[in-house]
Amino acid sequence: MMQRRRTTAVSLVGSAILTIGCLTLLGNPATAAEPAPPHQISAGLPATPDQAGRWISADGRLMVAVVNEQAASRVRAAGATPKLVTRNQAQLENLLAQVDRIARADRDAGLQSWGIDPVSNKVVVKARGEYGAVGGLGDGVQVVQVTTDFRQQAGEVNPGDPWWPGSESNCSVGFPATDVQGNKHFLTAGHCTNDANQAAYGESGQRNKLGTSNVGGSRSVNAREGDMGVVAVTETGWNISPVVNTWGQPALTVSGAADAIVGDTVCHSGNTAPNFECGKVNAVNQTIDYGNVVIDGLTTTTACSQGGDSGGAWLRGDQAVGLHSGGNSTCTANEDNSIFQPVKEALTKWNLTLLTGAPTEPDDEAPSTPANPRSTGTTADSVSLAWDASTDNVGVVGYDLYNGSAVAASVAGTAATITGLSPDTNYSFTIQAKDAAGNKSGQSAAVTARTQPGNSSGRTFSNGTDFPIRDYQTAVSPARSTATGRAASPIKVTVEGNHTCLEDLNISLVSPSGRWYYLQRYGGTTCQPLPATKTYNVTASENAAGTWTLRIGDNGPGDTGTLTNWSITL
């Protein structure tokens, strides 16, 4: 959703010193303990054909996907951690090109985004609802069902560092920059600068002009290439500054530009309370469908955003990484909530030099340890926890919850529910606070809790509606599950019906996440009848709740039948 604007009588602060309309927390990017910070290792490790992407792990290590041991040895020697995968970067990009062709021709199907996920070594397609159009591309493509609704955002704003395009409501100032002649500019969102030669103001009501947006009509892009634009700062008395508007937090000065990596902690500020939000980078180089426009090369994060943030700056520590593009209409923990345009692309496109200052003093102070951890409730497959807030010299951005030694959840607040647990089982949890610089507190005292006894009844769901199975057609039968937690593995699927040629049938199960599981593939030289009852066991890792769909496709002539009932036990 586009973060733009509704007019309020707000002006820029002071005697026309233009500061960055965004906040980050004080500090440098998260660093690995050994042997060097992950971004330093990444900068010194060239990309090669036998690699397939890189990311920052939850414990701060640089992870690199590789397809052979030779590449793994080079990665280890550089100080990073290799992960052996099956597809190299070229294979992933080939899959992505196939997905892109299908998705762009099928934009009415509730698609949200698509791009390469280096962690899973797959192309991930996110859609609102089931989406089977890419099912034929194999297991290198994964469909994930989401509830997000991306828009280039709009909304009412509070005072901060806004700027006004003509008579429109405000956007946010991004990063200051200069051209080769030394002229002053700032970068912002393309959807805020779409009108050529539009006056730019520092106050609502077309007052206090500071310059001109999209000079000549060639300094704004809001299309497949990106979401970025330039405002020329030309009026007397206006200066540009690398000092970030930190909304009362410790001072922060932009010292350079960088590319974000999956797993990075990034922060942004905007004109809407609470003025700044921090989160993790979920994905880079993603294609986003905003409904009115599809844009390539964007980055998604877990940080929340509000109306009025468009064009504002995203930072990793004191490094500029992006310009705010849009976000979800609601904010959901750990989901893709906000989206930014990489800033280095905008600097390169218009041959601008980022205005920088002296690096901000590093933040190496860890938050306090979360106190008073406690269990607030249990079910057969979940435990709810709460704790007292930690404190930090700059600010706490979130908490990691550990089930033993594994991270079970990451949240911004002081309560969480851990799901997907086994019935009638003891668990021990600890909590760790973290700040934007990657500093982590000590782990809290352990909280022990036992889940309630399980109940296998209530986890079998069925659809008894008759569906004809006709030549060269597909019978589609949904069953809605209200079970909580994770599905059992294997999942039990029982199919009841009749058909004169089992070998003609493709039988598949589609999970609520959009994943397809083939139960039976057609083929054979002789026809055997479909048994009255046939049971399949499916190995899967899925949440139980949602709509599961059985699909039976008849791929041969002259044979018919009926699906009379099917059930799924989760």
Secondary structure, DSSP 8 states (H G I E B T S, - for coil): --------S-B-STTTEEEES----SS-----SSSS-HHHHHHTS---TTEEEEEE-TTS-EEEEESSHHHHHHHHHHT-EEEE-S--HHHHHHHHHHHHHHHHT-GGG-EEEEEEETTTTEEEEEESS---TTGGG-TTEEEEE----EE-------SSSEEEETTS--EE---EEE-TT--EEEEE-GGGS-STTEEEEEETTTEEEEEEESGGG-SEEEETTEEEEEEEE-STT-EEEEEE--TTSS--B--EE----BT-EEEEE-SSTT-EEEEEEEEEEEEEE-SS-EEEEEEEES----TT-TT-EEEETTEEEEEEEEEESS--TTS--EEEEEHHHHHHHTT-EE---S------------EEEEEEEE-SS-EEEEEE----SS-EEEEEEEETTEEEEEESSSEEEE-S--TT-EEEEEEEEEETTS-B------EEEE-----STT-EEEE---EEE-BT-EEEEEEEE---SB--SSEEEEEEEEES-GGGEEEEEE-TTS-EEEEE----SS-----SEEEEEE----BS-EEEEEEEEE-SSS--EEEEEEEEE-
